[in-house]
Amino acid sequence: MLQFDVITLFPRMFDALTEAGVIGRARERRLYELVAWNPRDFAANAYRTVDDRPYGGGPGMVMMAEPLEKAITAAWQRQRSSGVTKPRVLHLTPQGTLLDEKVVTRLAAEPGLVMLAGRYEGVDERVVSRVVDEEISIGDYVLSGGELAAMVLMDCIVRRLPGALGDAESAVQDSFVDGLLDHPHYTRPELYEGMTVPAVLLSGNHAEIARWRLQQALGRTWRRRPDLLAKRGLSAVERALLEEFKKDVTSDA
């Protein structure tokens, strides 16, 4: 069973993730375990202080190293007692490696992850230097804290676990798994507000449907995220499909 531990000032935030939907069902099936640790429980004074003013001045407060490191150590030791040889400690921060499908795939192979969700202006750099293995960012923007980033990472990983999704093909066909955006989807009714479902999807020809879906994924990625195509590269068949898509777009215009 995959082990998650999260260091957070707001443990109840994770109820929204773990008590509903795919992630909630995966927890009920005991595909993973999540334990939240509040650094206030490891504070050195009766006021449960976990932050202080930054050296050098400036706005806001900085989370203190000692309560964070003690909480991380407790989480690390819990995972060790659960059989995880060396839990990987992650810090969710805008300064980290940008999360993408390759990073998700790599982290999903870990048996246990300890995630530090910081708050305020950040955390004391010394705790990062001492106990954090890797820093992860979910995008180039600022959140109020690392909790949402930790939940995004958990969601990405848990849905990859065998048995988490009702259809095992769903995870394989999702956007970004093959480096492309997803193709368009349609369901009943066949006619909606004068708009029809593409004929190929009604044909029953699985080879032609697969071809259409790949072409649509290539075309959508070309139009919306050309940077993904540049990074991924295309086979000869894919290049031909994309060129055909471009010609169709030009003729329609």
C-alpha positions as CSV (number, residue, x, y, z in Angstrom):
1,M,0.0,0.0,0.0
2,L,1.4,3.4,-1.1
3,Q,2.2,5.6,1.9
4,F,1.6,9.4,2.0
5,D,2.5,11.7,4.9
6,V,1.8,15.4,4.7
7,I,3.2,18.1,6.9
8,T,0.5,20.8,7.1
9,L,-1.0,23.4,9.4
10,F,-4.5,22.5,7.9
11,P,-4.9,18.7,8.0
12,R,-8.7,18.9,7.4
13,M,-8.1,20.4,4.0
14,F,-7.2,16.9,2.8
15,D,-10.7,15.6,3.7
16,A,-12.0,17.2,0.5
17,L,-9.6,15.0,-1.5
18,T,-9.7,11.7,0.4
19,E,-13.4,11.4,1.1
20,A,-14.8,11.7,-2.3
21,G,-14.4,10.6,-5.9
22,V,-11.7,8.4,-7.4
23,I,-9.3,9.2,-4.6
24,G,-11.8,8.5,-1.9
25,R,-12.7,5.1,-3.4
26,A,-9.0,4.3,-3.7
27,R,-8.6,5.0,0.0
28,E,-11.5,2.8,0.8
29,R,-9.9,0.0,-1.2
30,R,-6.7,0.5,0.8
31,L,-4.6,1.3,-2.2
32,Y,-2.9,4.1,-0.3
33,E,-2.7,5.5,3.2
34,L,-2.5,9.2,4.2
35,V,-1.4,10.6,7.6
36,A,-1.3,14.3,8.2
37,W,1.1,15.9,10.7
38,N,0.6,19.4,12.1
39,P,3.9,21.1,12.9
40,R,2.2,22.9,15.8
41,D,2.2,19.6,17.6
42,F,6.0,19.8,17.6
43,A,6.4,23.4,18.6
44,A,8.8,24.3,21.5
45,N,6.4,26.5,23.5
46,A,2.9,26.5,24.9
47,Y,1.7,28.9,22.2
48,R,2.6,26.3,19.5
49,T,4.5,28.8,17.6
50,V,5.7,27.6,14.2
51,D,6.6,30.9,12.5
52,D,8.7,34.0,13.1
53,R,9.9,37.2,11.3
54,P,12.4,36.8,8.6
55,Y,16.1,37.7,9.2
56,G,17.0,40.7,7.0
57,G,13.5,42.1,7.2
58,G,10.7,42.0,4.8
59,P,6.9,41.3,4.9
60,G,5.3,38.2,6.3
61,M,6.5,35.4,8.4
62,V,8.7,32.3,7.8
63,M,8.0,28.8,9.1
64,M,10.6,27.7,11.6
65,A,12.9,24.9,11.0
66,E,12.7,22.9,14.2
67,P,8.9,22.1,14.3
68,L,9.0,21.3,10.6
69,E,12.0,19.0,10.9
70,K,10.5,17.2,13.9
71,A,7.2,16.6,12.0
72,I,9.0,15.4,9.0
73,T,11.1,13.0,11.1
74,A,8.0,11.6,12.8
75,A,6.4,11.1,9.4
76,W,9.6,9.5,8.0
77,Q,9.8,7.1,10.9
78,R,6.1,6.1,10.6
79,Q,6.7,5.2,7.0
80,R,9.8,3.2,8.0
81,S,7.7,1.3,10.5
82,S,5.2,0.6,7.6
83,G,7.9,-1.1,5.6
84,V,9.1,1.8,3.4
85,T,12.9,1.6,3.3
86,K,13.6,5.2,2.5
87,P,10.6,7.6,2.1
88,R,11.2,10.4,-0.3
89,V,10.7,13.9,1.2
90,L,9.1,16.5,-1.1
91,H,8.7,20.2,-0.6
92,L,5.8,21.7,-2.6
93,T,7.1,25.2,-3.7
94,P,7.1,27.5,-6.7
95,Q,10.9,27.1,-6.7
96,G,10.7,23.4,-7.5
97,T,10.8,21.2,-10.5
98,L,7.7,21.8,-12.7
99,L,5.3,18.9,-12.3
100,D,4.6,17.0,-15.5
101,E,3.7,13.5,-16.5
102,K,7.3,12.3,-16.4
103,V,7.7,13.6,-12.9
104,V,4.4,11.9,-11.9
105,T,5.5,8.6,-13.4
106,R,8.8,8.8,-11.5
107,L,7.2,9.7,-8.1
108,A,4.4,7.1,-8.6
109,A,7.1,4.4,-8.5
110,E,8.1,5.5,-5.0
111,P,6.6,3.3,-2.1
112,G,6.3,6.3,0.2
113,L,6.3,10.1,0.0
114,V,6.5,12.7,2.8
115,M,5.2,16.0,1.5
116,L,5.9,19.4,3.1
117,A,3.1,21.9,2.5
118,G,4.5,25.3,3.5
119,R,2.7,28.5,4.4
120,Y,3.3,32.2,4.9
121,E,6.3,33.6,3.0
122,G,8.0,30.2,3.0
123,V,10.0,27.8,5.2
124,D,13.5,28.2,6.8
125,E,15.9,27.1,4.1
126,R,17.9,25.1,6.6
127,V,15.2,22.5,6.9
128,V,15.1,22.2,3.2
129,S,18.8,21.7,3.0
130,R,18.8,19.1,5.8
131,V,15.9,16.8,5.1
132,V,14.1,17.6,1.8
133,D,15.0,15.3,-1.1
134,E,13.2,17.2,-3.9
135,E,11.2,20.4,-4.5
136,I,8.1,20.2,-6.7
137,S,6.1,23.0,-8.3
138,I,2.7,22.6,-9.9
139,G,3.0,25.9,-11.9
140,D,4.3,29.4,-12.2
141,Y,1.9,31.1,-9.9
142,V,1.5,31.7,-6.2
143,L,-0.9,29.8,-3.8
144,S,-1.7,30.6,-0.2
145,G,0.1,27.3,0.8
146,G,1.4,24.0,-0.4
147,E,-1.7,22.0,0.5
148,L,-3.4,22.4,-2.9
149,A,-0.1,21.5,-4.6
150,A,0.2,18.4,-2.4
151,M,-3.4,17.4,-3.3
152,V,-2.7,17.8,-7.0
153,L,0.3,15.6,-6.8
154,M,-1.6,12.9,-4.7
155,D,-4.4,12.9,-7.2
156,C,-2.0,12.5,-10.2
157,I,-0.3,9.6,-8.4
158,V,-3.3,7.7,-6.9
159,R,-5.3,7.5,-10.1
160,R,-2.3,5.6,-11.6
161,L,-2.5,2.9,-9.0
162,P,-3.9,-0.5,-10.2
163,G,-7.6,-0.6,-9.2
164,A,-8.0,3.1,-8.7
165,L,-10.0,3.7,-11.9
166,G,-13.0,1.8,-13.0
167,D,-11.5,1.4,-16.5
168,A,-7.8,0.6,-16.6
169,E,-7.6,2.2,-20.1
170,S,-8.7,5.6,-18.7
171,A,-5.3,6.4,-17.2
172,V,-3.5,5.3,-20.4
173,Q,-5.7,7.5,-22.6
174,D,-5.7,10.7,-20.5
175,S,-4.2,13.9,-21.7
176,F,-0.4,14.2,-21.4
177,V,0.2,10.5,-20.9
178,D,1.4,10.2,-24.4
179,G,2.7,13.7,-24.5
180,L,-0.5,15.0,-26.3
181,L,-3.7,16.7,-25.3
182,D,-6.8,14.5,-25.3
183,H,-9.0,14.1,-28.3
184,P,-12.6,15.4,-28.3
185,H,-15.2,13.2,-26.5
186,Y,-18.9,12.7,-27.3
187,T,-21.9,10.9,-25.8
188,R,-25.7,10.7,-26.2
189,P,-27.7,12.1,-27.7
190,E,-26.4,11.8,-31.3
191,L,-27.9,15.2,-32.2
192,Y,-27.7,18.1,-29.8
193,E,-28.7,21.7,-30.6
194,G,-28.2,21.0,-34.3
195,M,-24.7,19.6,-33.7
196,T,-24.0,15.9,-34.6
197,V,-21.4,13.4,-33.4
198,P,-18.6,12.9,-36.0
199,A,-19.6,10.0,-38.3
200,V,-16.5,8.0,-37.7
201,L,-17.4,7.5,-34.1
202,L,-20.7,5.9,-35.1
203,S,-19.1,3.7,-37.8
204,G,-18.0,0.8,-35.5
205,N,-14.6,0.7,-37.3
206,H,-12.2,0.6,-34.4
207,A,-9.1,1.2,-36.5
208,E,-10.6,4.3,-38.1
209,I,-11.8,5.5,-34.7
210,A,-8.3,5.1,-33.3
211,R,-6.8,7.0,-36.3
212,W,-9.3,9.8,-35.9
213,R,-8.7,10.1,-32.2
214,L,-4.9,10.2,-32.7
215,Q,-5.3,12.8,-35.4
216,Q,-7.6,15.0,-33.3
217,A,-5.2,14.7,-30.3
218,L,-2.3,15.8,-32.6
219,G,-4.3,18.6,-34.0
220,R,-5.5,19.9,-30.7
221,T,-2.0,19.8,-29.3
222,W,-0.7,21.7,-32.3
223,R,-3.3,24.4,-32.0
224,R,-3.2,24.8,-28.2
225,R,0.1,23.5,-26.9
226,P,2.7,23.4,-29.8
227,D,5.5,23.3,-27.2
228,L,4.4,19.8,-26.3
229,L,4.9,18.6,-29.8
230,A,8.3,20.2,-30.0
231,K,9.3,18.4,-26.8
232,R,7.7,15.1,-27.8
233,G,8.6,14.6,-31.4
234,L,6.5,12.8,-34.0
235,S,6.7,9.6,-35.9
236,A,6.2,9.5,-39.7
237,V,2.6,8.4,-39.3
238,E,1.9,11.1,-36.8
239,R,3.4,13.8,-39.0
240,A,1.2,12.7,-41.9
241,L,-1.9,12.7,-39.7
242,L,-1.0,16.2,-38.5
243,E,-0.4,17.5,-42.0
244,E,-3.8,16.1,-43.1
245,F,-5.4,17.9,-40.1
246,K,-3.8,21.2,-41.0
247,K,-5.0,20.9,-44.6
248,D,-8.5,20.2,-43.3
249,V,-8.4,23.2,-41.0
250,T,-7.2,25.5,-43.9
251,S,-9.9,24.3,-46.3
252,D,-12.6,24.8,-43.6
253,A,-11.4,28.3,-43.0
